[in-house]
Amino acid sequence: MAGAPIYMDHHATTPVDERVLAAMVPYFVEQFGNAASRAHGHGRAARDAVELARNEVAGLIGAKPGELIFTSGATESDNLTIHGVAKAREADGKHIVTVRTEHRAVLDSCAALEREGWEVTRLEVSPEGLVAPEAVADALTDQTVLLSVMLANNEVGVVQPLAEIGGLARARGVLFHCDAAQGVGYLPFSVEDLQVDLASLSAHKMYGPKGVGALYVRQHVQTRGMLAAQMHGGGHEGGLRSGTLNVPGIVGFGAAATIMQKEGETEAARLASLRDAMSSRLLGELEEVHLNGAASPRHPGNLNLSFGYVDGPRLLLELSGVVSVSSGAACSSAVEGPSYVLEAMGVPKAQSAASVRFGLGRHTTEAEVDMVADAVVETVSRLRERSPLWARRSSGKPVDW
């Protein structure tokens, strides 16, 4: 639509790729069968489409098709993992290890288990947002049944050292779960190389439709009954997730995964170049701007900055006519207060309250980056002109913003 703001909130969601939509359309009207109806052609056609998509999504992460089950999204996949492993392995131990900066679906699921008597260790992160493998090793005990560490943080984009962490979990016989919704396709992610046992995925983070995701479940986890179903009624998806399958959504997920597998590496390099150019401009042209999270390794499309001596909500409001950005994760938008991710990193509240997450994506152009950078420089400069704290700082007087 004419005059619409530039979209730079791709960590919240991505638009459906036109190629993905084209693959989905026939399964709404022409090939509308239920994939569980195997007695007739309509059902078999739907089932075949689902199995093709299962192969496509599995191929993106180096998994076997039979190790992938479809869900409604990464939030359900996270819940199924944590509650499912807890129910299946309670007799082996009641201890889970995770990280303070994980997605709310992981943290809230762990908190629910805590209320049922489970012990949960939430590991601290460095000021750059990274968890130390040594801290992971120290936290694992003979009662630990699950370790959950995400691929790329959805707020600050930092990429955790999963290969080393996966090796620690494997050596101790602890199941290793990774919420990989952010970053798959843009970042190297092989379940074999990283020794991941369970991984949560989401279609709408990779230009597929909303409302569909997947959970990778390593074959031995399934055969040894180490994950208990949390939805019952029909035994769909190997008995791990009952319910009529969203065939058009799954087809779209498969198409999106195929595109990411073919184009993701090139796209990541392009995004990183645009992101770095934007970062250089804002850090170079404005004083008191701080990068949140490690500069590397980082999601190629993520730039999270705090702008000193500026009211954060006012800055977002002023920018909203030019660019759609956010101050944090969409999953936490209903929770008032500073970002729990930045808080865990030790970022002062005043600084975290003035943070902006720029999420560049597939359709972001160099011209758009320049336009947004121009708008941010102009807006921040204008807001600071009205700020008594900025005036005090400019006069050389000490001030804590």
N, C-alpha and C positions, 0 to 999 in steps of 0.2 A: 504494500500500500504506500502511496505517495506520502513523503514526509515522515515515515515511520522511523523511530530511533534505530541506530545501529545496534545489532544484537551482539553482546559480549558477555553472555551468561551461559556458556556452553557446558559448564560443569553442573548446572541445574538441570538442563535438558538440551537436546539438539533437535533441529527440525528434521522431519522425515525426508530422507533423500528421495528424489523423484524416481530413481531407479528402484528403490525399495517399494515405494508406493505402487509402481507399475506391477511389481511381482505379487503384491498383496491383493489387488483389486479383484481378480477372478475368483478368489476364495471367499468373497463376501456374497456373491450372487450366483455365478455359474457353477462353481465347484464348492458347494456349501456343506458338503457332507460332514458327519461326525466321525472323527478319526477312530473312534472305538466301535463303529458300526462296520464290522468286517464281513457281514453276510452279503453285501451288495456293492456295486461299483462306486456309488457316491462315497461310501465310507472308505473303501480301499484307496480311492484317489486322494482323499484327505489324509489318510494314513501315510501314503507314499510321499506326499508333500512334507509332512511332519518329519519323516525319516530323512529326507533329503536335507531339510534344514538342520536336523540334529547332526548330520555329517558336516555341514558347513560351519556351524558354531563350534563343534568339537575340533575341527581343523584349525581354527583360529588360535587355540590354546594348546595344541598338541595332544589332545585327549582322544580316547576311543569313543565312538558314537554311543556305545552302551553305557558310558560313564557319565552321560549328560542327561539330566532331567529338567523338564521345563516347568517354570513357576510363573508367578505374576510379576516378578521383578526381584532386584537384589535384596530388598528389604525382607521379602518372604524367604529368600534363599538364606539370608543371615539368620533369621529366626529358626528356620528348619534345621540349620546346622547346629546352632547352640542348644536349642531345646531338644533336638533329635539325638545329638550325641550325649547330652546329659541323661536323657531317659534310657538310652541303650547301654551306657557305660557306668551308670551310678555305682554298680558293685565294684568297679575297678578303682574308683576314687571320685572325690567330689571337689576337684580343684580345676579352675580355668584360669589361664593367663591371657591377658590382652593388653592393649595400649590405651592410654588416656585420650588419645586423639582419634580413636576409631570412629566409624560412622555410628550414629545414634541407634541404628538397628542392632548393632553388636553390643554397645554399651547398655542399652535399656534391656536387652534380653539377658545380659549377664546380671544386671541389677535385679531382675525378676527372679532369677535362680538364687541369688543371694538371700532373698526373702524366704526362700524355701530351704535354707540351710547350707547352700553351697558356699565355698570359699572362692573369691575372685581376686586375683592380683592384677592391678592396673599399673603397667609400667610407665615410668616417667619418660619424657623425651628431652632432648637437648634444646637449647634456644633456637636451633635450626629446624626443629621438629622431628629429628631422627631418634629412633630407639637404638640403644647399643646392644649388639648381639651378646655381649658379656652379661648385660642385665637380664636378657632372656634366659641365658644358661643358668644364672643364679636363681631365677624364679621357678624353674621347673623342678618338681619333686616327684616322688614315687606315687603321689596321689593325683598328679596332673593328667587329665584325660584329653584336654583340648587347648591349643594355642591358636589365637586369632590375631593376625597382623595384616593390615591392608596393603595394597600395591601402591597407589598414589593417593595422597590425602585430598579430599574433595574441597578443602578450603585453601590450603597453601601449596598444594601440588607436589610436596616432597615425596620422593620414592624411597621406600624402606629397603634395607639390605636383605632381601628375601632369600637369596641363595644360601647365605650363611645361616640365617634363622631356620630355614627349612632343614638344613643339615643337622642342626642342633636338635630339632624336634624328632627327626627320623632316628637319630642315635639314641634318644631316650624313649622311643616307642610312644611318643605323644602325637596325636592327630594334629595336623597343621592345616588351618583354614585361612584363606585369604579372600577378603572382599576386594575383588579386582574390577569393580564396576567402573571406576575411574582409571583410565589409562590403557585398558586392553585395546590393542590395535595400534596405539601410538607408541607404546613401550614394549620392549621384549618381555614376553610372558609365556613360558613353557611350563606346564605342570610337572613334566619330568625333570627338567633342568633345575627347577626350584624346589622339587620334592614336596609339592603341595598335595594334600589329600582331599581337600574340599575347596571349591572356589565359587564365589558368587558373581554373577554377571547380569547386566541389564541392557536391553536393546536400545532404550531411549537415550543412552549415553553415547551411542555410536551410530546415530542417524537412522535408527529403527523406531518402531512405534512404542508408545507408552503402554504399560500394563502387561509386559511380557519380559521374562528373564530366564535364567537358568542356574542350576547348581551342578557343578562338576563334583562327582562322588567317585573317588578312586575305586577300582573294581574290588580290591580286597576289603575295603570298608563296607561295600554292599554284601559281599559273600560271607563276611564274618558277623554281619548283623550289628555293625557299630553305629548305625544311624537309624533311629526310629521315626516312622511317619508321624506327622502332626496333623494331617488331614486324612480322613477316612471316608470311603464310600465308592467302591468300584475298582480299587486296585490299579488305577492308572499309573503310568510312569514307574513301572517296576514295583508298584506298591508303595512307593515313597511319597507320592503326591497325587491323591485322587482328585478328580474333577474333569469335566469336559474340557478338552484342550482348545485353546484360542488359536485355531488353525491359521487365519489370516495374519495374526500377530507373529506366530512362530515362523511362518513363511517370510515375513518381513525381517525378522531377526536373522534368519539364515542369509537372506540377501545382503543385509547390512554387514554381517560377519565376513562374507565373501569379498565385499568391496574393501573392507578394512584390511583383510589379508593381502589384497593386491596393491592397495594404494596407501596403507597406513604409514609405512616407513617414509615414503616421499612426502606425504602430508605432514608428518611430524617435523621433518627438517624445515619445511616451509613455515610452519607455525612457530617453531623455535626462533627462526630468523626474524619474523614479524614481532614476536614477543620481546626479543632482546632489543630490537630497534625502539620499541615503545618504552621499554624500561630505561634505556639509555637517555631518551629524550626527557622523561619525567624526572629521573634522578639528576640529570644534568642541568635542567632549566629551573627546577624548584629546589629550594632549601628545605631541610627538615622533612625529607621523605625517606622512609625506611622500608626495605624489602623484608617481608615476612616469610620465613622458611629458607632453607638452603637454596642457593642459586643453582646448585647441581648436586645430585641428580634430582630432576624436577620434571613434572608433566610439561611437555613442550608448549601447551597452550595456556599455561597458568602464570598469572602475574598478580601477586597480592601485595599491596602497598599500604602503608599508613602515612597519612598526611598530617604533619604537625600543625597545631594551633588552628585546626579547622573542626567545626562541628560535623561529625560523620553523617548523621541523617540529613542535615541541611545540604551537604555536598552531594549526596545521592539524589536528593530532590532537584537540586539545580542542574544536575547532569542528565536527569531522566528524559528531557526533551531531545537530547542528542544521542545518548547511549543507554542501553539496558544493561546494568551491572548490578551486583549485589554486595553486601558487606560480609556475607558468610554463606553457609550452606542452606539450601532450600529446605532440607530435612529439619532444620532447627529454627525456621522462620517464625514458628508460633511461640518460641521461648524467648522472653525478654531478657536483656542483659548482654554482657560482652560475650564474644565467641569463646566457647570452652576450649577450642583448639588453640587459639592464641594465648589464652590464660594458661593452658598446660605448658606452653612454650616459654612462659615467663614474661610475655609482653605486657607492659603496664596497661591498666584499664583505659586510661585516657588515649593511649596510642591505639589500642585495639578497637576502641569506639570510633576511631577515624580511619578505619581500614576499608579498602575497596578491593574486591576480587574481580579482576578482568579475566574472562575466559574466552580466548580466541578459538575460532572453529573453521570448519571446512570452507565456508563462504567469506571469511574475513579477508579483506584486501588491504594492500599497502595504503591506498587512499583512505580507507576507513580508519586505519591505525593513526594516520596523520591527523584526520579530523577529530578523533577522540582525544589524542594527545593535546591538540590545540585547545579543545574545550576544557580539558582538565587543568591545563596551565592557566588559562584565563579565569576559570571559576575559582580555583584555589587562591590565586593572586587577589581576586576581587573580595573573596570572603575574608582573607587575612587583613585587607585594608580596613575592615570594620572591626577587627578583633583587638580588644585592649591587651590581650596577652601577647599578640604579635607585636603590637606597638612597644610594649615593655621589653620584649626580647630584642627588637630592633634597636632600642636605645642602649642595649648592653647590660640591662638589668637581669639578674637571674630569675628564671621562671620555670616551673615544672608543669608542662602541659599534659 
